[in-house]
Amino acid sequence: MNLQPVKSRFGIVGNSPGLERALATAVRVAPADITVLVRGESGTGKEALPKIIHHNSARKHGTYIDRKSTRLNSSHANISY
């Protein structure tokens, strides 16, 4: 899969296997009507993946709402299923 157009559009620089896998996964899940949770270390650029998913989804013409887990209150952090 050629990910260069995605990288260019979203200003992503790098070619590591982990980055390539994350981008390919984002593009692959975008057409599905599912909820996606993006997790990772602070400062790794996670905010780009939901934008990529939204841009490549059927909802791309709708409003993109950024929901960061840091905005959740502490009561959400202790939920067990």
Secondary structure, DSSP 8 states (H G I E B T S, - for coil): ---HHHHHHHT-----HHHHHHHHHHHHHTTS---------TTS-TTHHHHHHHHTSTTTTS------GGGS-GGGGG---
